[in-house]
């Protein structure tokens, strides 16, 4: 799925919530801290990680391409 952002970046937990990959911010936090989210192929455990256009976030079987 492709998600277009208007700002320079979006925080990882906010992106998961915005894209409906998770149901809540709390769920996003747990998934990130447990190492279930990859950004550009690397496991990320920082929920405040800045995600910019061109980044690819993978969570479960969901791939989010940020534009």
FENMOFEN-V598769 format. One record per residue. N is the residue number from 1. SS is DSSP state (~ for helix, > for strand, _ for the rest). OMEGA is omega in radians with two decimals (none if undefined). D_LAST is the distance of its C-alpha to the last C-alpha in Angstrom with 2 decimals. Layout:
n=N ss=SS omega=OMEGA d_last=D_LAST
n=N ss=SS omega=OMEGA d_last=D_LAST
//
This chain:
n=1 ss=_ omega=3.12 d_last=10.46
n=2 ss=> omega=3.12 d_last=6.86
n=3 ss=> omega=3.12 d_last=5.94
n=4 ss=_ omega=3.09 d_last=4.52
n=5 ss=_ omega=-3.11 d_last=6.26
n=6 ss=_ omega=-3.10 d_last=8.86
n=7 ss=_ omega=-3.14 d_last=10.33
n=8 ss=_ omega=-3.14 d_last=10.27
n=9 ss=_ omega=3.01 d_last=9.97
n=10 ss=> omega=3.12 d_last=10.95
n=11 ss=> omega=-3.05 d_last=13.96
n=12 ss=~ omega=-3.12 d_last=14.08
n=13 ss=~ omega=3.11 d_last=16.71
n=14 ss=~ omega=3.12 d_last=15.03
n=15 ss=~ omega=3.14 d_last=11.88
n=16 ss=~ omega=3.13 d_last=14.47
n=17 ss=~ omega=-3.12 d_last=16.34
n=18 ss=~ omega=-3.11 d_last=13.66
n=19 ss=_ omega=-3.11 d_last=12.60
n=20 ss=_ omega=3.06 d_last=16.39
n=21 ss=_ omega=3.07 d_last=16.66
n=22 ss=_ omega=-3.10 d_last=19.56
n=23 ss=_ omega=-3.08 d_last=21.99
n=24 ss=_ omega=3.09 d_last=22.39
n=25 ss=~ omega=3.12 d_last=21.58
n=26 ss=~ omega=3.10 d_last=24.76
n=27 ss=~ omega=3.11 d_last=23.76
n=28 ss=~ omega=-3.13 d_last=20.45
n=29 ss=~ omega=-3.13 d_last=22.65
n=30 ss=~ omega=-3.14 d_last=25.10
n=31 ss=~ omega=3.14 d_last=22.71
n=32 ss=~ omega=-3.10 d_last=21.12
n=33 ss=~ omega=3.14 d_last=24.61
n=34 ss=_ omega=3.04 d_last=26.06
n=35 ss=_ omega=-3.10 d_last=23.75
n=36 ss=_ omega=-3.07 d_last=22.09
n=37 ss=> omega=3.09 d_last=18.45
n=38 ss=> omega=3.04 d_last=17.00
n=39 ss=> omega=-3.12 d_last=14.12
n=40 ss=_ omega=3.06 d_last=13.81
n=41 ss=_ omega=-3.13 d_last=17.22
n=42 ss=> omega=3.08 d_last=19.04
n=43 ss=> omega=-3.13 d_last=20.51
n=44 ss=_ omega=3.12 d_last=19.53
n=45 ss=_ omega=3.09 d_last=22.06
n=46 ss=_ omega=-3.09 d_last=20.79
n=47 ss=_ omega=3.12 d_last=19.43
n=48 ss=_ omega=3.14 d_last=18.40
n=49 ss=_ omega=-3.14 d_last=16.31
n=50 ss=> omega=3.12 d_last=13.51
n=51 ss=> omega=-3.05 d_last=10.10
n=52 ss=_ omega=3.08 d_last=7.75
n=53 ss=_ omega=-3.09 d_last=4.44
n=54 ss=_ omega=3.11 d_last=5.93
n=55 ss=_ omega=3.09 d_last=8.00
n=56 ss=> omega=-3.11 d_last=9.49
n=57 ss=> omega=3.12 d_last=11.70
n=58 ss=> omega=-3.12 d_last=14.81
n=59 ss=> omega=-3.02 d_last=17.32
n=60 ss=_ omega=3.10 d_last=20.36
n=61 ss=_ omega=-3.11 d_last=19.38
n=62 ss=> omega=3.06 d_last=15.92
n=63 ss=> omega=-3.13 d_last=12.90
n=64 ss=> omega=3.08 d_last=9.55
n=65 ss=> omega=-3.09 d_last=6.49
n=66 ss=> omega=3.13 d_last=3.80
n=67 ss=_ omega=none d_last=0.00
//
